[in-house]
């Protein structure tokens, strides 16, 4: 029996010289980092399932732990290609807490057509919840050999009332509405999601926070970002390492221990 860790996400998981998966214990464990810079949640989740499915055959006795980092809600998968964020195409205010960059190419007109004629914030939230429900159902069918956790790169479940990318000021969302309060149909889907399979950062100031919020409340401000002066709000190397060792590694250890008890 071998051990595998599958990690997926956006540039918060796989971009540049260092990423939090690099700091996980890899002693007799194979880490598969399938995260992609500029990815969207649909692509992140679909890539997880296609990779995990290779371990599903009965003759395979390996244990698989999956960590899924969810990204912002502004990108969408169109014909297998992730779009830029809506505000990188149109300088407009969005309901979503955002992080991302545009990558214009020959698909630009296709993306603009989608955002002009089909896009709504509710649609993107609904798509995410449907993807989560589907993959949870599918992975739960293999719970004897597979376990998983979701976490957020940053707070994506609240409306964008407060700026979370300040240089020295910690983000607070306790006075901000959840997106599901604005979209009752999405709230019905939210209630179908197994939130026990999520890690959230919560304290007296933040609910449903992600990696960035944890870093802000656990590191000095000089170590929050990769390069604030260049508007690069990706986590610093120190943030990646501390988050991996103090949050993700204990989750991974716990999941492997529970899988071993099932064998």
ABEGO torsion letter per residue (X at the ends): XBBBBBBBEBAAABBEABBAAAABBABGBBBBBABBBGBBAAAAAAAAAAAAAAAABAABABBBBBBBBBBBAABBBBGGBBBBBAAAABBBBBABBBBEBBBBBAAAAAAAAAAAAABBAAAAAAAAAAAAAAAAAAAAAAAAABBBBBBBABBAABBBABBAABAABBBBAAABBBAAAABAAAAAAAAABBAAABBBBBBAABBGBBAAAAAAAABBAAAABABAAAGBABBBAAAAAAAAAAAAAAAAAAAAAAAAAAX
